[in-house]
Amino acid sequence: MAHYATPTLTPYDTGSRLEPKLWQPDRSSVIAAMSAGEHEDIGKVDFDDDEGATAVVVVMSRDADGG
């Protein structure tokens, strides 16, 4: 009889932790958003549940001093 390893479920798989999804996941996506005038979307992160539905959107930005 074959023995199959049981996959280890992560907290994201079980739904005990929301999974972050960047609106622009890489440099080229950020550049494209800036070029399209979508500056307000840069720095946004969706946190999705285990069914893929967005539970919350977090917006990060620098303060006036650039920090």
C-alpha positions in Angstrom: 0.0 0.0 0.0 1.4 3.4 -1.0 2.0 6.0 1.7 1.2 9.5 0.8 2.3 12.5 2.8 -0.4 14.6 4.2 0.1 18.2 3.1 0.7 20.7 5.9 -2.0 23.3 5.9 -0.9 26.9 6.6 -2.9 29.4 8.6 -3.9 30.9 5.2 -5.3 27.5 4.1 -7.3 27.0 7.3 -8.7 30.5 7.4 -7.1 31.5 10.7 -5.0 34.2 9.0 -5.9 36.6 6.2 -3.6 36.4 3.2 -2.1 39.7 2.0 -2.4 40.5 -1.8 -0.5 43.5 -3.1 -2.4 45.6 -5.6 0.9 46.1 -7.5 2.9 42.9 -6.7 6.1 44.0 -8.6 8.0 47.0 -9.8 6.6 47.0 -13.3 3.0 47.0 -11.9 3.9 50.1 -9.7 5.4 51.8 -12.8 2.3 51.0 -14.8 0.0 52.4 -12.1 2.0 55.6 -11.9 2.0 56.0 -15.7 -1.8 55.5 -15.8 -2.3 58.2 -13.1 -3.4 55.6 -10.5 -1.2 57.0 -7.8 -3.9 56.5 -5.1 -3.7 52.7 -5.6 0.0 52.4 -4.8 0.5 50.9 -1.4 -2.8 49.2 -1.1 -3.0 45.6 0.2 -6.0 43.4 0.2 -6.3 40.8 3.0 -8.3 37.8 1.6 -9.9 35.0 3.6 -9.6 31.3 2.8 -12.3 31.6 0.1 -10.5 34.4 -1.7 -12.9 37.2 -0.6 -11.4 40.5 0.5 -12.0 41.1 4.2 -10.1 44.3 4.5 -7.9 46.7 2.4 -5.0 48.4 4.1 -3.4 51.6 2.6 0.2 52.4 3.4 1.8 55.7 2.6 4.8 57.8 3.6 4.4 60.8 5.8 5.3 64.3 4.8 8.9 63.7 5.9 9.2 60.7 3.6 9.3 58.1 6.4 
